[in-house]
Amino acid sequence: METIVTAGGAQLPRVGMGTFGSDKYGADRVSEAAAFALRAGYRMFDCASVYGNEDRIGRVLADAFAEGVCRREDLFIVSKVWNDMHGEGMALRSVAKSLSDLRLDYLDAYFLHWPFPNYHAPGCDGDARNPDSIPFSADRFMTAWRQLEEIHGRGQARYIGMSNMTTPKLEAVLPLCRVKPSLIEMELHPAFQQPALFDYCVARGMQPIGFCPIGSPSRPERDKAAGDVVDTEMPEVVNIAEAHGIHPALVCLKWSAQRGAIPIPFSVKEPQILANLRCVSEDPLTTDPLTDEEMRTLAAADKECRLVKGQVFLWEGARGWEDLWDMDGKIEGTGR
Ligand SMILES: NC(=O)c1ccc[n+]([C@@H]2O[C@H](COP(=O)([O-])OP(=O)(O)OC[C@H]3O[C@@H](n4cnc5c(N)ncnc54)[C@H](OP(=O)(O)O)[C@@H]3O)[C@@H](O)[C@H]2O)c1
């Protein structure tokens, strides 16, 4: 598997596999897919405690090591601390549980899944609100981040990262970090390119990992809204797919990887799992990369259409999901 080396020295595969079953595919289905993917050549898996399947994936990893499919050091395994485990000492407990479930001694990367401690129950609907939800606070964020720094210091995670951040939130917390994030996970697909955040991260040596790279067609109902763009139906994507004789989903992945992100597509379907790997991981000289002009066409096709809006994390008094994303350039709900 071809790898890239980040500014922080992390060596990552050019594509990883997502493991969130989107409330549609259960833990058995997802872990069977991961077992197939490992044998097909995937070397990076994007896990999280909230996905509810780390124990099954741990079994898959242990079997693969026992069968000689790969060695631990060949893999890049990510996990994330969920929002209800940000408090003092709680992230330390959460990483211990993830390590035990995944049957690993260390993670390659550990992420703060969301920048606030607002909790929603797995599988809740889009109108669900938790009365305990609160706006972002750099102090509370740092309570969780200090624990990730400790996890890194203990050797439980080679790299640490943040997810679902905005530029104003990064500006607020980066000066406070003793260990800077090496990786930033963010929603990235042709209809939602986040160019300013992407460039901000790259300029500071933080590698973007792109989630929902195909536009998450199977995402949970709570994350679907009228007006959401379907990436695989965008005319620009469809035209380029036709020109290359490939599925539009693969155009999304090629675009993401060629732009410099690491896409983490999810699928439980073997042909899709194989195609997603091969379209970005084979020798670029012998495969069929997008042309510079096609990359420019896709860059111009951005619809600024966020799919994972996160409205279930809103606090009392918030106006709408936009408040989670600091769209006016300042952190909402804090007066900053
Ligand atoms: N950090 C975060 O907060 C966060 C948030 C969301 C996701 N993630 C991570 O990102 C991963 C990927 O996101 P995602 O699963 O939401 O979205 P995605 O990868 O954009 O979309 C996955 C869906 O696309 C379809 N698909 C996959 N490969 C295809 C192919 N070759 N041709 C046609 N269709 C294809 C499948 O739909 P069907 O099932 O209908 O076949 C699959 O379920 C997750 O699994 C998770 O690990 C992280």
The ligand as an SDF file (V2000), in Angstrom:
LIG
                    3D

 48 52  0  0  0  0  0  0  0  0999 V2000
  -15.1220   12.1880   12.6630 N   0  0  0  0  0  0  0  0  0  0  0  0
  -16.4220   12.1640   12.4610 C   0  0  0  0  0  0  0  0  0  0  0  0
  -17.1970   12.8670   13.1450 O   0  0  0  0  0  0  0  0  0  0  0  0
  -16.9970   11.2870   11.3700 C   0  0  0  0  0  0  0  0  0  0  0  0
  -18.2840   11.5590   10.8840 C   0  0  0  0  0  0  0  0  0  0  0  0
  -18.7840   10.7370    9.8830 C   0  0  0  0  0  0  0  0  0  0  0  0
  -18.0180    9.6940    9.3830 C   0  0  0  0  0  0  0  0  0  0  0  0
  -16.7800    9.4420    9.8780 N   0  0  0  0  0  0  0  0  0  0  0  0
  -15.9450    8.3250    9.3620 C   0  0  0  0  0  0  0  0  0  0  0  0
  -15.9200    8.3970    7.9480 O   0  0  0  0  0  0  0  0  0  0  0  0
  -16.2840    7.1340    7.3980 C   0  0  0  0  0  0  0  0  0  0  0  0
  -16.9130    7.3170    6.0400 C   0  0  0  0  0  0  0  0  0  0  0  0
  -18.0810    8.1500    6.1100 O   0  0  0  0  0  0  0  0  0  0  0  0
  -19.5100    7.6040    5.7180 P   0  0  0  0  0  0  0  0  0  0  0  0
  -19.5230    6.1500    5.9160 O   0  0  0  0  0  0  0  0  0  0  0  0
  -20.5160    8.4110    6.4280 O   0  0  0  0  0  0  0  0  0  0  0  0
  -19.6550    8.0470    4.1940 O   0  0  0  0  0  0  0  0  0  0  0  0
  -19.0320    7.6320    2.7830 P   0  0  0  0  0  0  0  0  0  0  0  0
  -17.8270    6.8100    2.9480 O   0  0  0  0  0  0  0  0  0  0  0  0
  -18.9660    8.8910    2.0210 O   0  0  0  0  0  0  0  0  0  0  0  0
  -20.2180    6.7720    2.1730 O   0  0  0  0  0  0  0  0  0  0  0  0
  -20.3600    5.4120    2.4490 C   0  0  0  0  0  0  0  0  0  0  0  0
  -21.4540    4.8290    1.5620 C   0  0  0  0  0  0  0  0  0  0  0  0
  -21.1510    5.0780    0.1880 O   0  0  0  0  0  0  0  0  0  0  0  0
  -21.5470    3.9980   -0.6140 C   0  0  0  0  0  0  0  0  0  0  0  0
  -20.3450    3.5160   -1.3510 N   0  0  0  0  0  0  0  0  0  0  0  0
  -19.1400    3.1960   -0.8250 C   0  0  0  0  0  0  0  0  0  0  0  0
  -18.2980    2.8290   -1.7920 N   0  0  0  0  0  0  0  0  0  0  0  0
  -18.9680    2.9140   -2.9610 C   0  0  0  0  0  0  0  0  0  0  0  0
  -18.6280    2.6510   -4.2940 C   0  0  0  0  0  0  0  0  0  0  0  0
  -17.4190    2.2540   -4.6610 N   0  0  0  0  0  0  0  0  0  0  0  0
  -19.5940    2.8390   -5.2410 N   0  0  0  0  0  0  0  0  0  0  0  0
  -20.8280    3.2620   -4.8970 C   0  0  0  0  0  0  0  0  0  0  0  0
  -21.2060    3.5200   -3.6370 N   0  0  0  0  0  0  0  0  0  0  0  0
  -20.2820    3.3630   -2.6760 C   0  0  0  0  0  0  0  0  0  0  0  0
  -22.0820    2.9280    0.3200 C   0  0  0  0  0  0  0  0  0  0  0  0
  -23.4980    3.0620    0.2890 O   0  0  0  0  0  0  0  0  0  0  0  0
  -24.4400    1.7600    0.4240 P   0  0  0  0  0  0  0  0  0  0  0  0
  -24.3150    1.3490    1.8400 O   0  0  0  0  0  0  0  0  0  0  0  0
  -25.7730    2.2850    0.0680 O   0  0  0  0  0  0  0  0  0  0  0  0
  -23.8830    0.7630   -0.5370 O   0  0  0  0  0  0  0  0  0  0  0  0
  -21.5340    3.3080    1.6660 C   0  0  0  0  0  0  0  0  0  0  0  0
  -22.3680    2.9340    2.7380 O   0  0  0  0  0  0  0  0  0  0  0  0
  -17.2090    6.5410    8.4700 C   0  0  0  0  0  0  0  0  0  0  0  0
  -17.4140    5.1480    8.3120 O   0  0  0  0  0  0  0  0  0  0  0  0
  -16.4650    6.9380    9.7290 C   0  0  0  0  0  0  0  0  0  0  0  0
  -15.3930    6.0530    9.9540 O   0  0  0  0  0  0  0  0  0  0  0  0
  -16.2400   10.2390   10.8570 C   0  0  0  0  0  0  0  0  0  0  0  0
  1  2  1  0
  2  3  2  0
  2  4  1  0
  4  5  1  0
  4 48  2  0
  5  6  2  0
  6  7  1  0
  7  8  2  0
  8  9  1  0
  8 48  1  0
  9 10  1  0
  9 46  1  0
 10 11  1  0
 11 12  1  0
 11 44  1  0
 12 13  1  0
 13 14  1  0
 14 15  2  0
 14 16  1  0
 14 17  1  0
 17 18  1  0
 18 19  2  0
 18 20  1  0
 18 21  1  0
 21 22  1  0
 22 23  1  0
 23 24  1  0
 23 42  1  0
 24 25  1  0
 25 26  1  0
 25 36  1  0
 26 27  1  0
 26 35  1  0
 27 28  2  0
 28 29  1  0
 29 30  1  0
 29 35  2  0
 30 31  1  0
 30 32  2  0
 32 33  1  0
 33 34  2  0
 34 35  1  0
 36 37  1  0
 36 42  1  0
 37 38  1  0
 38 39  2  0
 38 40  1  0
 38 41  1  0
 42 43  1  0
 44 45  1  0
 44 46  1  0
 46 47  1  0
M  CHG  2   8   1  16  -1
M  END
$$$$
